[in-house]
């Protein structure tokens, strides 16, 4: 129980309460399997990935969600500058608007990954430390709010509620947006909407800035290796992109901030490319994946189009 005592001391929690909470956590072997990355050589496929999220069930649920919570989404957009479509895209990709919030006890998932993170993972040391910190955050959160730590259910990684916040994100960015003096990301759509907007504002969302521009290439000048060396981190000016063979539309040419060339692989077919802005990068702070970010953007757009129809 040394680990429990250390957590209690670091978080100023009752030692016996922490001991009992951790003692009741169960080891989940399926969580260990799920946290492992796909086998080496597995081909990424944007079109296959996209089809999981931009599909009729999610779009229909998104239309219902947006219509039901139109005023709250408009308020969040007005106050933070984060577009309603991006908020809708996040909640839709994460949980189909609250329909699938996870079936694992959060304490079990976090304890499994905190104390038995698979050594075969390429980032085992760093990830194990991350989940020990998240377990501490979860225990602190549940004691502070009077919630039984064995009650909340979430993802295999311990993410919770409609927007699938990790405990640290809940503590830092979640807000009481419906004014009932408590934060409930499981049952309050308003709190979920406000908290997603709060998250992106904290990660420097720039109101009015597009997430990406179209990418076309001048084959004679293209230096793809140089353009992709920094992955999705925006580091290139419009001028430097043009110099390396990217043909930018007028809006992208007028863009004054840094940009990145984003590559989306399509299995054996040719990759897709977009020019990502700082707002595209902000979406990847929610989930470190350009595929995820594009799915969020395009689901929000698809829902908006369906609402017009």
C-alpha positions in Angstrom: 0.0 0.0 0.0 3.0 2.3 -0.3 1.7 3.6 -3.6 -1.6 4.5 -2.0 0.0 6.2 0.9 2.2 8.3 -1.5 -0.9 9.3 -3.5 -2.7 10.3 -0.3 0.2 12.4 0.9 0.7 14.2 -2.5 -3.0 15.0 -2.9 -3.7 15.6 0.8 -6.3 12.8 0.8 -7.4 10.6 3.7 -4.9 7.7 3.7 -7.4 5.0 4.7 -9.9 6.2 2.1 -7.3 6.0 -0.7 -6.2 2.5 0.5 -9.7 1.2 0.4 -10.4 2.7 -3.0 -7.4 1.2 -4.6 -7.9 -2.1 -2.8 -11.3 -2.4 -4.4 -9.9 -1.8 -7.9 -9.8 -4.8 -10.2 -7.1 -5.6 -12.7 -8.5 -5.6 -16.3 -6.4 -7.7 -18.7 -8.6 -6.4 -21.7 -7.5 -2.8 -20.8 -3.8 -3.8 -21.2 -4.6 -5.3 -24.6 -6.5 -2.2 -25.7 -3.9 0.3 -24.7 -1.2 -1.4 -26.9 -0.5 0.3 -30.3 -1.5 -1.6 -33.5 1.1 -4.0 -34.8 4.0 -2.6 -36.8 3.3 -2.4 -40.5 -0.5 -1.8 -40.0 -1.5 0.5 -42.8 -3.3 3.7 -41.8 -6.3 4.5 -43.9 -8.0 7.9 -43.6 -11.0 6.8 -45.8 -11.6 3.8 -43.6 -11.2 5.8 -40.4 -13.5 8.5 -41.7 -16.3 6.0 -42.4 -16.5 5.1 -38.8 -17.5 8.6 -37.8 -19.0 10.4 -40.8 -22.0 8.0 -41.0 -25.8 8.2 -40.9 -26.3 7.2 -37.2 -23.9 9.8 -35.9 -25.1 12.5 -38.2 -28.7 12.0 -37.3 -27.8 12.0 -33.6 -25.8 15.2 -34.2 -28.7 17.0 -35.8 -30.9 16.1 -32.8 -28.2 17.2 -30.4 -27.5 20.5 -32.2 -31.2 21.3 -32.4 -31.9 20.4 -28.8 -29.0 22.5 -27.5 -28.8 25.2 -30.1 -28.9 28.1 -27.7 -26.2 26.6 -25.5 -23.9 25.9 -28.4 -24.5 29.4 -29.7 -23.6 30.8 -26.3 -20.4 28.8 -26.1 -19.4 29.9 -29.5 -20.1 33.5 -28.7 -18.2 33.5 -25.4 -15.2 31.4 -26.5 -15.0 31.7 -30.3 -15.0 27.9 -30.6 -17.4 27.0 -33.4 -20.5 25.0 -32.5 -19.6 22.6 -35.3 -16.3 21.7 -33.6 -18.0 21.2 -30.2 -20.6 19.0 -31.9 -17.8 17.1 -33.8 -15.9 16.4 -30.6 -18.9 15.0 -28.6 -20.1 13.1 -31.6 -16.8 11.4 -32.3 -16.2 10.7 -28.6 -19.5 9.2 -27.5 -22.2 9.6 -30.2 -23.6 12.5 -28.1 -23.6 10.6 -24.8 -24.9 7.3 -26.2 -21.6 5.4 -25.6 -19.6 6.8 -22.7 -17.8 3.6 -21.8 -18.4 0.5 -19.8 -15.3 0.2 -17.7 -15.1 1.2 -14.1 -12.8 4.2 -14.2 -11.0 3.1 -11.0 -10.3 -0.3 -12.5 -9.0 1.1 -15.8 -6.8 3.7 -14.2 -5.4 1.4 -11.6 -4.6 -1.3 -14.2 -2.7 1.2 -16.3 -1.1 2.9 -13.3 0.4 -0.2 -11.8 0.5 -2.7 -14.6 1.1 -0.7 -17.8 2.4 -3.1 -20.4 6.2 -3.1 -20.6 6.1 -3.9 -24.3 4.6 -0.5 -25.1 7.2 1.8 -26.7 6.4 4.6 -24.2 5.8 2.4 -21.2 7.6 4.5 -18.6 6.1 7.8 -19.6 2.6 6.4 -20.1 2.7 4.5 -16.8 3.6 7.7 -15.0 0.8 9.5 -16.8 -1.8 7.0 -15.6 -0.5 7.1 -12.1 -1.0 10.9 -12.1 -4.5 10.4 -13.6 -5.4 7.9 -10.9 -4.4 10.5 -8.3 -6.5 13.1 -10.1 -9.5 10.8 -10.2 -9.2 10.0 -6.5 -8.9 13.6 -5.6 -11.8 14.5 -7.8 -14.2 11.9 -6.4 -13.3 12.7 -2.8 -13.7 16.4 -3.4 -17.1 15.9 -5.0 -18.4 13.1 -2.7 -18.6 10.5 -5.5 -18.1 6.9 -4.8 -14.8 6.2 -6.7 -16.1 2.7 -7.7 -19.2 4.2 -9.4 -18.1 6.2 -12.5 -17.9 4.3 -15.8 -15.7 5.4 -18.7 -13.4 4.3 -21.5 -10.6 1.7 -21.2 -8.2 4.6 -20.6 -10.3 6.2 -17.9 -11.9 9.0 -19.9 -15.3 10.1 -18.7 -18.6 11.7 -19.7 -20.0 12.9 -23.0 -16.7 14.6 -24.0 -14.5 11.8 -22.5 -12.4 14.0 -20.3 -9.5 12.4 -18.4 -9.5 13.3 -14.7 -6.9 15.9 -15.1 -8.8 17.6 -17.9 -12.0 17.4 -15.8 -10.1 19.2 -12.9 -8.5 21.9 -15.2 -11.1 22.6 -17.9 -14.6 21.3 -17.0 -17.1 24.0 -16.2 -20.6 24.3 -14.7 -22.3 25.7 -17.8 -25.9 25.1 -16.8 -25.6 27.0 -13.5 -26.6 24.2 -11.1 -23.5 24.6 -8.9 -22.0 21.3 -10.0 -20.1 19.9 -13.0 -21.7 16.8 -14.5 -20.2 15.7 -17.8 -22.3 12.5 -17.7 -25.8 14.0 -17.6 -25.5 17.7 -18.4 -25.1 18.5 -22.1 -24.6 22.1 -21.2 -21.7 21.3 -19.0 -20.2 19.1 -21.7 -20.6 21.8 -24.3 -19.1 24.5 -22.1 -16.3 22.3 -21.0 -15.2 21.4 -24.6 -15.2 25.1 -25.4 -13.2 25.8 -22.3 -10.7 23.1 -23.2 -10.0 24.6 -26.6 -9.9 28.2 -25.3 -7.2 27.0 -22.9 -5.3 25.5 -25.9 -5.3 28.9 -27.7 -8.2 28.5 -30.1 -8.2 31.5 -32.4 -11.7 32.7 -33.2 -12.4 33.0 -36.9 -9.3 31.1 -38.0 -10.0 28.2 -40.4 -8.8 24.8 -39.2 -7.2 24.0 -42.6 -6.8 24.9 -46.2 -6.7 22.8 -49.4 -3.3 21.5 -50.4 -2.1 21.1 -54.0 1.5 20.7 -55.2 3.9 21.9 -57.8 5.6 18.6 -58.6 8.8 20.3 -59.9 9.4 22.1 -56.6 7.8 19.8 -54.1 10.0 18.9 -51.0 7.7 16.6 -49.3 10.3 15.3 -46.8 11.0 18.8 -45.5 7.3 19.7 -45.3 6.5 16.6 -43.2 9.5 16.6 -40.9 7.6 18.4 -38.1 4.5 16.4 -38.5 1.3 18.3 -37.5 3.1 21.1 -35.6 2.6 24.4 -37.4 6.0 25.7 -38.3 5.9 27.0 -41.9 4.9 30.4 -43.2 2.8 30.6 -46.4 5.9 31.8 -48.2 8.0 28.9 -47.0 5.3 26.4 -48.0 5.1 27.9 -51.5 8.9 27.7 -51.8 8.7 24.0 -50.9 6.2 23.3 -53.6 2.8 23.8 -52.0 0.2 25.6 -54.2 -1.9 27.6 -51.7 -5.3 29.2 -52.4 -5.7 33.0 -51.8 -7.0 32.6 -48.2 -4.0 30.4 -47.3 -1.6 32.9 -48.9 -3.0 35.7 -46.7 -2.6 33.5 -43.6 -0.1 35.2 -41.3 0.5 32.5 -38.8 2.4 29.2 -39.0 1.0 26.2 -40.8 1.7 22.5 -41.3 1.3 20.1 -44.1 -0.9 17.3 -42.8 -0.6 13.9 -44.5 -3.5 11.4 -44.2 -2.5 8.0 -45.5 -5.0 5.9 -47.4 -3.6 2.4 -47.2 -2.3 1.4 -50.6 -3.9 4.4 -52.3 -2.3 7.9 -52.6 -2.4 9.9 -49.4 -4.6 12.9 -48.8 -3.1 16.3 -47.7 -4.4 19.4 -46.1 -2.6 22.5 -44.8 -3.4 22.7 -41.1 -3.5 25.9 -39.1 -3.0 26.5 -35.4 -6.7 25.6 -34.9 -6.1 22.3 -36.5 -3.3 21.7 -34.1 -5.5 22.8 -31.2 -7.9 19.9 -32.0 -5.0 17.4 -31.9 -4.4 18.5 -28.3 -7.6 16.7 -27.5 -6.3 13.6 -29.3 -2.9 13.4 -30.8 -4.0 12.4 -34.2 -4.5 14.3 -37.5 -7.1 11.6 -38.5 -9.0 12.3 -35.3 -8.9 16.1 -36.0 -10.2 15.7 -39.5 -13.0 13.4 -38.3 -14.1 16.0 -35.8 -14.1 18.7 -38.4 -15.9 16.7 -41.0 -18.5 15.3 -38.7 -19.4 18.9 -37.5 -19.6 19.9 -41.2 -21.8 16.9 -42.1 -24.2 17.6 -39.2 -24.4 21.3 -40.2 -25.2 20.3 -43.8 -27.8 17.8 -42.7 -29.5 20.5 -40.5 -29.8 22.7 -43.6 -31.5 19.9 -45.5 
